[in-house]
């Protein structure tokens, strides 16, 4: 399974790990699960740093973003930090987050400490030291 997650209900935080070939269906499916299981408003750290080769086109990313946007029409999304490891995946993830701007507070990072710090500031969580 390309997307796995762990929920910390106490902190209202989701830790998601993305591996292998990912599809638009996988992305939308993850957000559908979040809505169904009630963690859509939780802050989420999405670690996609193990993905090195793109498997989605910009058209597929656009379709996925539109589908995700439509999922939460009457719900609040928690902040999402996406961690990536290279420029190509950064650009594709950035396209996704840009298409969702105004709907989901979401940023793309290469540095896990910066991602965690941003997420903590957005969600009112504990701040990291360093």
VMD Tcl script that builds the backbone (N, CA, C; Angstrom):
set m [mol new atoms 390]
animate dup $m
set s [atomselect $m all]
$s set {name element resname resid chain x y z} {
  {N N UNK 1 A 0.846 -1.187 0.000}
  {CA C UNK 1 A 0.000 0.000 0.000}
  {C C UNK 1 A 0.884 1.241 0.000}
  {N N UNK 2 A 0.684 2.145 -0.955}
  {CA C UNK 2 A 1.575 3.297 -1.047}
  {C C UNK 2 A 1.374 4.359 0.031}
  {N N UNK 3 A 0.215 4.397 0.697}
  {CA C UNK 3 A -0.016 5.393 1.739}
  {C C UNK 3 A -0.434 4.681 3.018}
  {N N UNK 4 A 0.370 4.882 4.061}
  {CA C UNK 4 A 0.029 4.352 5.382}
  {C C UNK 4 A 0.034 5.522 6.357}
  {N N UNK 5 A -0.671 5.375 7.463}
  {CA C UNK 5 A -0.730 6.472 8.415}
  {C C UNK 5 A -0.919 5.945 9.838}
  {N N UNK 6 A -0.560 6.817 10.764}
  {CA C UNK 6 A -0.742 6.565 12.196}
  {C C UNK 6 A -1.350 7.829 12.782}
  {N N UNK 7 A -2.355 7.646 13.628}
  {CA C UNK 7 A -3.047 8.787 14.228}
  {C C UNK 7 A -2.652 8.914 15.692}
  {N N UNK 8 A -2.288 10.121 16.086}
  {CA C UNK 8 A -2.074 10.457 17.488}
  {C C UNK 8 A -3.270 11.321 17.892}
  {N N UNK 9 A -4.306 10.672 18.434}
  {CA C UNK 9 A -5.555 11.370 18.763}
  {C C UNK 9 A -5.353 12.408 19.860}
  {N N UNK 10 A -4.434 12.148 20.770}
  {CA C UNK 10 A -4.175 13.088 21.858}
  {C C UNK 10 A -3.671 14.422 21.303}
  {N N UNK 11 A -2.752 14.358 20.368}
  {CA C UNK 11 A -2.190 15.572 19.762}
  {C C UNK 11 A -2.980 16.043 18.542}
  {N N UNK 12 A -3.964 15.244 18.146}
  {CA C UNK 12 A -4.726 15.508 16.921}
  {C C UNK 12 A -3.767 15.711 15.749}
  {N N UNK 13 A -2.907 14.700 15.576}
  {CA C UNK 13 A -1.877 14.734 14.538}
  {C C UNK 13 A -1.872 13.403 13.805}
  {N N UNK 14 A -1.715 13.454 12.505}
  {CA C UNK 14 A -1.613 12.260 11.666}
  {C C UNK 14 A -0.212 12.225 11.078}
  {N N UNK 15 A 0.413 11.049 11.136}
  {CA C UNK 15 A 1.727 10.830 10.555}
  {C C UNK 15 A 1.545 9.881 9.383}
  {N N UNK 16 A 1.754 10.384 8.180}
  {CA C UNK 16 A 1.495 9.627 6.962}
  {C C UNK 16 A 2.809 9.370 6.239}
  {N N UNK 17 A 2.939 8.143 5.715}
  {CA C UNK 17 A 4.135 7.757 4.970}
  {C C UNK 17 A 3.701 7.316 3.571}
  {N N UNK 18 A 4.312 7.918 2.563}
  {CA C UNK 18 A 3.980 7.626 1.173}
  {C C UNK 18 A 5.182 6.944 0.525}
  {N N UNK 19 A 4.946 5.783 -0.097}
  {CA C UNK 19 A 6.035 5.041 -0.731}
  {C C UNK 19 A 5.612 4.543 -2.107}
  {N N UNK 20 A 6.587 4.265 -2.936}
  {CA C UNK 20 A 6.334 3.622 -4.218}
  {C C UNK 20 A 5.579 4.489 -5.202}
  {N N UNK 21 A 4.971 3.814 -6.151}
  {CA C UNK 21 A 4.203 4.497 -7.194}
  {C C UNK 21 A 2.861 4.921 -6.625}
  {N N UNK 22 A 2.610 6.211 -6.666}
  {CA C UNK 22 A 1.376 6.760 -6.112}
  {C C UNK 22 A 0.481 7.223 -7.258}
  {N N UNK 23 A -0.813 7.038 -7.094}
  {CA C UNK 23 A -1.769 7.466 -8.117}
  {C C UNK 23 A -2.688 8.536 -7.550}
  {N N UNK 24 A -3.408 9.197 -8.437}
  {CA C UNK 24 A -4.405 10.175 -8.003}
  {C C UNK 24 A -5.469 9.501 -7.151}
  {N N UNK 25 A -5.815 8.278 -7.497}
  {CA C UNK 25 A -6.806 7.515 -6.723}
  {C C UNK 25 A -6.306 7.292 -5.297}
  {N N UNK 26 A -4.996 7.015 -5.138}
  {CA C UNK 26 A -4.421 6.839 -3.801}
  {C C UNK 26 A -4.542 8.124 -2.975}
  {N N UNK 27 A -4.237 9.245 -3.594}
  {CA C UNK 27 A -4.293 10.532 -2.887}
  {C C UNK 27 A -5.718 10.846 -2.452}
  {N N UNK 28 A -6.637 10.776 -3.379}
  {CA C UNK 28 A -8.037 11.065 -3.064}
  {C C UNK 28 A -8.558 10.059 -2.037}
  {N N UNK 29 A -8.177 8.803 -2.191}
  {CA C UNK 29 A -8.591 7.765 -1.238}
  {C C UNK 29 A -8.129 8.068 0.168}
  {N N UNK 30 A -6.916 8.580 0.310}
  {CA C UNK 30 A -6.409 8.927 1.645}
  {C C UNK 30 A -7.253 10.027 2.279}
  {N N UNK 31 A -7.593 11.044 1.509}
  {CA C UNK 31 A -8.430 12.118 2.043}
  {C C UNK 31 A -9.852 11.634 2.333}
  {N N UNK 32 A -10.343 10.705 1.533}
  {CA C UNK 32 A -11.669 10.120 1.808}
  {C C UNK 32 A -11.659 9.353 3.124}
  {N N UNK 33 A -10.591 8.602 3.368}
  {CA C UNK 33 A -10.452 7.878 4.639}
  {C C UNK 33 A -10.382 8.879 5.791}
  {N N UNK 34 A -9.637 9.959 5.607}
  {CA C UNK 34 A -9.521 10.988 6.649}
  {C C UNK 34 A -10.880 11.575 6.996}
  {N N UNK 35 A -11.686 11.817 5.979}
  {CA C UNK 35 A -13.031 12.348 6.223}
  {C C UNK 35 A -13.892 11.310 6.939}
  {N N UNK 36 A -13.870 10.090 6.452}
  {CA C UNK 36 A -14.701 9.018 7.015}
  {C C UNK 36 A -14.315 8.683 8.459}
  {N N UNK 37 A -13.008 8.674 8.736}
  {CA C UNK 37 A -12.534 8.316 10.072}
  {C C UNK 37 A -12.428 9.515 11.012}
  {N N UNK 38 A -12.721 10.704 10.509}
  {CA C UNK 38 A -12.798 11.884 11.369}
  {C C UNK 38 A -11.495 12.606 11.636}
  {N N UNK 39 A -10.429 12.316 10.870}
  {CA C UNK 39 A -9.180 13.033 11.138}
  {C C UNK 39 A -8.845 14.079 10.072}
  {N N UNK 40 A -9.803 14.447 9.260}
  {CA C UNK 40 A -9.592 15.496 8.270}
  {C C UNK 40 A -9.175 16.821 8.920}
  {N N UNK 41 A -9.748 17.197 10.082}
  {CA C UNK 41 A -9.327 18.459 10.699}
  {C C UNK 41 A -8.003 18.376 11.470}
  {N N UNK 42 A -7.423 17.187 11.611}
  {CA C UNK 42 A -6.147 17.042 12.320}
  {C C UNK 42 A -4.998 17.564 11.458}
  {N N UNK 43 A -3.945 18.041 12.110}
  {CA C UNK 43 A -2.710 18.394 11.406}
  {C C UNK 43 A -2.074 17.093 10.907}
  {N N UNK 44 A -1.405 17.174 9.764}
  {CA C UNK 44 A -0.841 15.950 9.182}
  {C C UNK 44 A 0.562 16.196 8.644}
  {N N UNK 45 A 1.477 15.311 9.048}
  {CA C UNK 45 A 2.829 15.293 8.504}
  {C C UNK 45 A 2.858 14.189 7.456}
  {N N UNK 46 A 3.043 14.573 6.199}
  {CA C UNK 46 A 3.048 13.616 5.090}
  {C C UNK 46 A 4.488 13.442 4.619}
  {N N UNK 47 A 5.059 12.282 4.904}
  {CA C UNK 47 A 6.442 11.994 4.529}
  {C C UNK 47 A 6.458 11.261 3.188}
  {N N UNK 48 A 6.786 12.003 2.143}
  {CA C UNK 48 A 6.903 11.424 0.807}
  {C C UNK 48 A 8.364 11.437 0.362}
  {N N UNK 49 A 9.279 11.498 1.325}
  {CA C UNK 49 A 10.701 11.638 1.012}
  {C C UNK 49 A 11.310 10.398 0.360}
  {N N UNK 50 A 10.636 9.265 0.429}
  {CA C UNK 50 A 11.183 8.065 -0.212}
  {C C UNK 50 A 10.832 7.995 -1.696}
  {N N UNK 51 A 9.955 8.873 -2.155}
  {CA C UNK 51 A 9.587 8.877 -3.572}
  {C C UNK 51 A 10.629 9.687 -4.339}
  {N N UNK 52 A 11.258 9.048 -5.325}
  {CA C UNK 52 A 12.293 9.732 -6.099}
  {C C UNK 52 A 11.899 9.922 -7.557}
  {N N UNK 53 A 10.994 9.103 -8.048}
  {CA C UNK 53 A 10.553 9.221 -9.440}
  {C C UNK 53 A 9.071 9.573 -9.481}
  {N N UNK 54 A 8.707 10.579 -10.270}
  {CA C UNK 54 A 7.296 10.956 -10.355}
  {C C UNK 54 A 6.465 9.874 -11.046}
  {N N UNK 55 A 5.264 9.665 -10.540}
  {CA C UNK 55 A 4.348 8.708 -11.160}
  {C C UNK 55 A 3.043 9.383 -11.570}
  {N N UNK 56 A 2.934 10.673 -11.324}
  {CA C UNK 56 A 1.736 11.438 -11.679}
  {C C UNK 56 A 2.092 12.563 -12.641}
  {N N UNK 57 A 1.220 12.809 -13.584}
  {CA C UNK 57 A 1.384 13.961 -14.474}
  {C C UNK 57 A 0.732 15.178 -13.812}
  {N N UNK 58 A 1.002 16.365 -14.354}
  {CA C UNK 58 A 0.358 17.571 -13.831}
  {C C UNK 58 A -1.158 17.507 -14.010}
  {N N UNK 59 A -1.627 16.891 -15.082}
  {CA C UNK 59 A -3.072 16.742 -15.294}
  {C C UNK 59 A -3.678 15.873 -14.191}
  {N N UNK 60 A -3.007 14.768 -13.855}
  {CA C UNK 60 A -3.501 13.888 -12.793}
  {C C UNK 60 A -3.487 14.594 -11.439}
  {N N UNK 61 A -2.456 15.396 -11.200}
  {CA C UNK 61 A -2.383 16.162 -9.957}
  {C C UNK 61 A -3.534 17.154 -9.887}
  {N N UNK 62 A -3.835 17.802 -10.990}
  {CA C UNK 62 A -4.957 18.736 -11.031}
  {C C UNK 62 A -6.284 18.051 -10.742}
  {N N UNK 63 A -6.493 16.888 -11.317}
  {CA C UNK 63 A -7.728 16.133 -11.072}
  {C C UNK 63 A -7.819 15.694 -9.616}
  {N N UNK 64 A -6.701 15.249 -9.052}
  {CA C UNK 64 A -6.687 14.836 -7.648}
  {C C UNK 64 A -6.999 16.023 -6.738}
  {N N UNK 65 A -6.396 17.180 -7.025}
  {CA C UNK 65 A -6.635 18.371 -6.206}
  {C C UNK 65 A -8.103 18.779 -6.248}
  {N N UNK 66 A -8.712 18.729 -7.411}
  {CA C UNK 66 A -10.125 19.079 -7.537}
  {C C UNK 66 A -10.995 18.106 -6.747}
  {N N UNK 67 A -10.684 16.833 -6.830}
  {CA C UNK 67 A -11.453 15.826 -6.094}
  {C C UNK 67 A -11.291 16.011 -4.586}
  {N N UNK 68 A -10.086 16.297 -4.122}
  {CA C UNK 68 A -9.853 16.522 -2.689}
  {C C UNK 68 A -10.592 17.772 -2.236}
  {N N UNK 69 A -10.531 18.810 -3.032}
  {CA C UNK 69 A -11.233 20.054 -2.696}
  {C C UNK 69 A -12.723 19.802 -2.523}
  {N N UNK 70 A -13.295 19.010 -3.387}
  {CA C UNK 70 A -14.724 18.709 -3.328}
  {C C UNK 70 A -15.099 17.837 -2.131}
  {N N UNK 71 A -14.133 17.100 -1.589}
  {CA C UNK 71 A -14.406 16.255 -0.418}
  {C C UNK 71 A -14.740 17.069 0.821}
  {N N UNK 72 A -14.098 18.191 0.967}
  {CA C UNK 72 A -14.221 18.943 2.207}
  {C C UNK 72 A -15.026 20.201 2.081}
  {N N UNK 73 A -15.995 20.218 1.201}
  {CA C UNK 73 A -16.756 21.441 0.978}
  {C C UNK 73 A -17.380 22.002 2.247}
  {N N UNK 74 A -17.787 21.127 3.149}
  {CA C UNK 74 A -18.419 21.599 4.382}
  {C C UNK 74 A -17.616 21.197 5.616}
  {N N UNK 75 A -16.329 20.929 5.427}
  {CA C UNK 75 A -15.484 20.519 6.541}
  {C C UNK 75 A -14.235 21.389 6.596}
  {N N UNK 76 A -13.632 21.420 7.760}
  {CA C UNK 76 A -12.384 22.136 7.939}
  {C C UNK 76 A -11.234 21.151 7.801}
  {N N UNK 77 A -10.249 21.524 7.017}
  {CA C UNK 77 A -9.043 20.719 6.873}
  {C C UNK 77 A -7.997 21.214 7.862}
  {N N UNK 78 A -7.291 20.290 8.489}
  {CA C UNK 78 A -6.141 20.657 9.294}
  {C C UNK 78 A -4.955 20.961 8.393}
  {N N UNK 79 A -3.946 21.595 8.950}
  {CA C UNK 79 A -2.735 21.906 8.184}
  {C C UNK 79 A -2.017 20.626 7.786}
  {N N UNK 80 A -1.375 20.663 6.630}
  {CA C UNK 80 A -0.624 19.525 6.140}
  {C C UNK 80 A 0.751 19.971 5.677}
  {N N UNK 81 A 1.789 19.297 6.189}
  {CA C UNK 81 A 3.165 19.527 5.759}
  {C C UNK 81 A 3.594 18.309 4.954}
  {N N UNK 82 A 4.115 18.542 3.753}
  {CA C UNK 82 A 4.550 17.469 2.873}
  {C C UNK 82 A 6.068 17.500 2.786}
  {N N UNK 83 A 6.700 16.404 3.153}
  {CA C UNK 83 A 8.157 16.290 3.144}
  {C C UNK 83 A 8.587 15.518 1.905}
  {N N UNK 84 A 9.459 16.125 1.101}
  {CA C UNK 84 A 9.959 15.498 -0.123}
  {C C UNK 84 A 11.485 15.539 -0.131}
  {N N UNK 85 A 12.079 14.768 -1.071}
  {CA C UNK 85 A 13.532 14.662 -1.079}
  {C C UNK 85 A 14.218 15.253 -2.310}
  {N N UNK 86 A 13.464 15.547 -3.371}
  {CA C UNK 86 A 14.145 16.079 -4.555}
  {C C UNK 86 A 13.322 17.169 -5.239}
  {N N UNK 87 A 13.963 17.856 -6.176}
  {CA C UNK 87 A 13.349 19.009 -6.831}
  {C C UNK 87 A 12.122 18.643 -7.660}
  {N N UNK 88 A 12.165 17.521 -8.349}
  {CA C UNK 88 A 11.037 17.128 -9.197}
  {C C UNK 88 A 9.792 16.860 -8.368}
  {N N UNK 89 A 9.947 16.086 -7.311}
  {CA C UNK 89 A 8.805 15.778 -6.448}
  {C C UNK 89 A 8.357 17.037 -5.714}
  {N N UNK 90 A 9.304 17.900 -5.352}
  {CA C UNK 90 A 8.950 19.172 -4.723}
  {C C UNK 90 A 8.032 19.973 -5.654}
  {N N UNK 91 A 8.401 20.073 -6.937}
  {CA C UNK 91 A 7.609 20.853 -7.887}
  {C C UNK 91 A 6.212 20.267 -8.062}
  {N N UNK 92 A 6.113 18.951 -8.142}
  {CA C UNK 92 A 4.800 18.313 -8.306}
  {C C UNK 92 A 3.941 18.483 -7.051}
  {N N UNK 93 A 4.556 18.299 -5.882}
  {CA C UNK 93 A 3.818 18.487 -4.626}
  {C C UNK 93 A 3.394 19.945 -4.476}
  {N N UNK 94 A 4.251 20.845 -4.899}
  {CA C UNK 94 A 3.936 22.277 -4.830}
  {C C UNK 94 A 2.756 22.622 -5.743}
  {N N UNK 95 A 2.689 21.981 -6.908}
  {CA C UNK 95 A 1.552 22.197 -7.805}
  {C C UNK 95 A 0.260 21.765 -7.116}
  {N N UNK 96 A 0.299 20.620 -6.448}
  {CA C UNK 96 A -0.872 20.102 -5.724}
  {C C UNK 96 A -1.289 21.077 -4.624}
  {N N UNK 97 A -0.323 21.523 -3.829}
  {CA C UNK 97 A -0.654 22.424 -2.721}
  {C C UNK 97 A -1.149 23.776 -3.227}
  {N N UNK 98 A -0.612 24.246 -4.344}
  {CA C UNK 98 A -1.053 25.516 -4.914}
  {C C UNK 98 A -2.504 25.421 -5.375}
  {N N UNK 99 A -2.853 24.307 -6.006}
  {CA C UNK 99 A -4.226 24.109 -6.461}
  {C C UNK 99 A -5.209 24.035 -5.294}
  {N N UNK 100 A -4.701 23.644 -4.123}
  {CA C UNK 100 A -5.558 23.533 -2.936}
  {C C UNK 100 A -5.464 24.747 -2.015}
  {N N UNK 101 A -4.650 25.729 -2.392}
  {CA C UNK 101 A -4.525 26.908 -1.534}
  {C C UNK 101 A -5.890 27.577 -1.413}
  {N N UNK 102 A -6.180 28.056 -0.247}
  {CA C UNK 102 A -7.496 28.622 0.031}
  {C C UNK 102 A -8.471 27.579 0.571}
  {N N UNK 103 A -8.117 26.315 0.434}
  {CA C UNK 103 A -8.956 25.217 0.930}
  {C C UNK 103 A -8.262 24.437 2.043}
  {N N UNK 104 A -6.966 24.185 1.850}
  {CA C UNK 104 A -6.199 23.415 2.828}
  {C C UNK 104 A -4.889 24.152 3.086}
  {N N UNK 105 A -4.589 24.457 4.361}
  {CA C UNK 105 A -3.272 25.020 4.661}
  {C C UNK 105 A -2.227 23.919 4.487}
  {N N UNK 106 A -1.418 24.022 3.426}
  {CA C UNK 106 A -0.496 22.951 3.079}
  {C C UNK 106 A 0.774 23.544 2.501}
  {N N UNK 107 A 1.921 23.047 2.952}
  {CA C UNK 107 A 3.221 23.499 2.450}
  {C C UNK 107 A 4.104 22.296 2.168}
  {N N UNK 108 A 5.081 22.489 1.288}
  {CA C UNK 108 A 6.028 21.443 0.910}
  {C C UNK 108 A 7.395 21.800 1.474}
  {N N UNK 109 A 8.087 20.793 1.999}
  {CA C UNK 109 A 9.388 20.993 2.641}
  {C C UNK 109 A 10.373 19.916 2.209}
  {N N UNK 110 A 11.660 20.272 2.280}
  {CA C UNK 110 A 12.730 19.285 2.119}
  {C C UNK 110 A 13.340 18.945 3.480}
  {N N UNK 111 A 13.177 19.832 4.429}
  {CA C UNK 111 A 13.778 19.692 5.758}
  {C C UNK 111 A 12.713 19.247 6.756}
  {N N UNK 112 A 12.881 18.062 7.368}
  {CA C UNK 112 A 11.861 17.581 8.297}
  {C C UNK 112 A 11.684 18.457 9.537}
  {N N UNK 113 A 12.745 19.092 9.991}
  {CA C UNK 113 A 12.642 19.966 11.166}
  {C C UNK 113 A 11.812 21.206 10.828}
  {N N UNK 114 A 12.060 21.784 9.661}
  {CA C UNK 114 A 11.277 22.948 9.232}
  {C C UNK 114 A 9.810 22.568 9.038}
  {N N UNK 115 A 9.570 21.382 8.495}
  {CA C UNK 115 A 8.189 20.920 8.287}
  {C C UNK 115 A 7.467 20.767 9.617}
  {N N UNK 116 A 8.130 20.148 10.572}
  {CA C UNK 116 A 7.539 19.941 11.899}
  {C C UNK 116 A 7.296 21.279 12.593}
  {N N UNK 117 A 8.249 22.178 12.491}
  {CA C UNK 117 A 8.107 23.498 13.115}
  {C C UNK 117 A 6.915 24.249 12.524}
  {N N UNK 118 A 6.793 24.253 11.198}
  {CA C UNK 118 A 5.671 24.925 10.532}
  {C C UNK 118 A 4.344 24.310 10.964}
  {N N UNK 119 A 4.301 22.991 10.993}
  {CA C UNK 119 A 3.064 22.302 11.362}
  {C C UNK 119 A 2.684 22.618 12.811}
  {N N UNK 120 A 3.661 22.623 13.691}
  {CA C UNK 120 A 3.396 22.951 15.095}
  {C C UNK 120 A 2.884 24.379 15.246}
  {N N UNK 121 A 3.451 25.301 14.510}
  {CA C UNK 121 A 3.014 26.691 14.586}
  {C C UNK 121 A 1.590 26.841 14.055}
  {N N UNK 122 A 1.256 26.115 13.005}
  {CA C UNK 122 A -0.072 26.198 12.397}
  {C C UNK 122 A -1.138 25.522 13.255}
  {N N UNK 123 A -0.738 24.471 13.964}
  {CA C UNK 123 A -1.729 23.690 14.706}
  {C C UNK 123 A -1.703 23.989 16.196}
  {N N UNK 124 A -0.844 24.910 16.612}
  {CA C UNK 124 A -0.786 25.265 18.023}
  {C C UNK 124 A -0.116 24.202 18.869}
  {N N UNK 125 A 0.626 23.299 18.224}
  {CA C UNK 125 A 1.299 22.225 18.949}
  {C C UNK 125 A 2.567 22.695 19.609}
  {N N UNK 126 A 3.263 21.749 20.209}
  {CA C UNK 126 A 4.511 22.064 20.861}
  {C C UNK 126 A 5.532 22.465 19.816}
  {N N UNK 127 A 6.345 23.419 20.167}
  {CA C UNK 127 A 7.375 23.850 19.241}
  {C C UNK 127 A 8.603 22.969 19.408}
  {N N UNK 128 A 9.295 22.761 18.276}
  {CA C UNK 128 A 10.514 21.967 18.343}
  {C C UNK 128 A 11.665 22.877 18.716}
  {N N UNK 129 A 12.668 22.311 19.312}
  {CA C UNK 129 A 13.854 23.099 19.623}
  {C C UNK 129 A 14.886 22.874 18.534}
  {N N UNK 130 A 15.732 23.826 18.356}
  {CA C UNK 130 A 16.787 23.568 17.410}
  {C C UNK 130 A 17.075 24.693 16.578}
}
mol reanalyze $m
mol bondsrecalc $m
mol representation Tube
mol addrep $m
